[in-house]
């Protein structure tokens, strides 16, 4: 169904970002070298201008020429490294776009995919900050292509569903707490700045407060949306994966298919990106 494997595209993405980091480091090093060359050139130029001894002027003129040569070489190196950095940044972006496109394809075809889901299937949550895995502590005794097969009831958080690294849902109490702490930190920073004001600044601030009264700031939806809380997925006690296989069961439970999904109580939609079988 898909021509390119997600794992291969992510491998290209990883290599592209490694190359980008190396080029960024080379660019930083080249600029440091350029700054040193500019300083050396300025010094050589000043030495020559302040020297009235004809016998040493020739020597210092040679030093200036060498410094100028080094400066030009440093400029050329910065130019070349900058071009390489731009190229690697473009490749990294292309690789990232390819991964995003692949995931969109996987989501689009999910509801039509009846592949059996096995141990270590790849999953994602619409509010999670990273992909995760669907796992089994102990198999049900049935395997698909030598991998332990999963059922609709394998949906226990931190047992079957590994956390998604963080949660951006406004319904998650942990995310709300992160927003509250962010607002408190901002208020503390404002109070600290006020305590460091001089007498004139405090007077201006006092006049402003006549028209704009100080009040406690509550986290708004916009603030909460920018915060990340702890991934604490919750499901109803009788929750199972939706759209499991109606025809095949293991120990009385329907077999899990890639088309299945779950909804977290905090609003996140959990999808199965890859069924876990070899692509």
Buried (B, 14 or more C-beta within 10 A) or exposed (E): EEEBEBEEBBEBBEEBBEBBEEBBEBBEEBBEBBEEBBEBBEEBBEBBEEBEEEEEBEEBBEBBEEBBEBBEEBBEBBEEBBEBBEEBBEBBEEBBEBBEEBBEBBBEEBBEBEBBBBBBBBBBBBBBEEBBBBBBEEBBEBEBEEBBBBBBBBBEBEEBBBBBBBBBBBBBEBBBBBBBEBBEEEEEEEEEEEEEEEEEEEEEEEEEEEEEEEEEEEBEEEBBEEBBBBBBBEBEEEBBBEBBBEEEEBEEBBBBBBBBBBBBBBBBEBBBBBBBBEE
